[in-house]
């Protein structure tokens, strides 16, 4: 196990500036992850509250609050998506600057990160979008790329109940916390 305060850089002895660059990149990477998690705060809380809520006006407010974190039309949503790119970019830069791209642990980190994003999208984004649709609010169609906003439809109590039953904040928490615990372990201990 490497000392936690000194990274095991493959080429640090040949390039003295590499250690300073590497530590700067670690700072940017960790800070951007904290910002990413901070942006998720409202959505995380809203998913737990939504499971017990049945008043349409309150559900609508909670959905708008949750969406604010990810909606690229809003300032917080733009911060989230720019920060998401910083997380990915600084992670790739750390792989290169540290000479880690030949190791297994950063590639496993990439796979875990992608799995977290896809699972959150499926288990969180899908039900929340369907809930917006059932409430007669503008909603996002499934897919990747530019968001495909759809016009509001007539509210449906049955569809609202179905969407609320699909929403599982405990699963989202386990995937989020567990996934990031695995990522933290991989980044700190660099096992392989």
Secondary structure, 3 states (H helix, E strand, C coil): CCCCCCCCCCCCCCCHHHHHHHHHHHHHHHHHHHHHHHHCHHHHHHHHHHHHCCCHHHHHHHHHHHHHCCCCCCHHHHHHHHHHHHHHHHHHHHHHHCCHHHCCHHHHHHHHHHHHHHHHHHHHHHHHHHHHHHCCCCEECCCCCCCCEECCCCCCHHHHHHHHHHCCHHHHHHHHHHHHHHHHHHHHHCCC
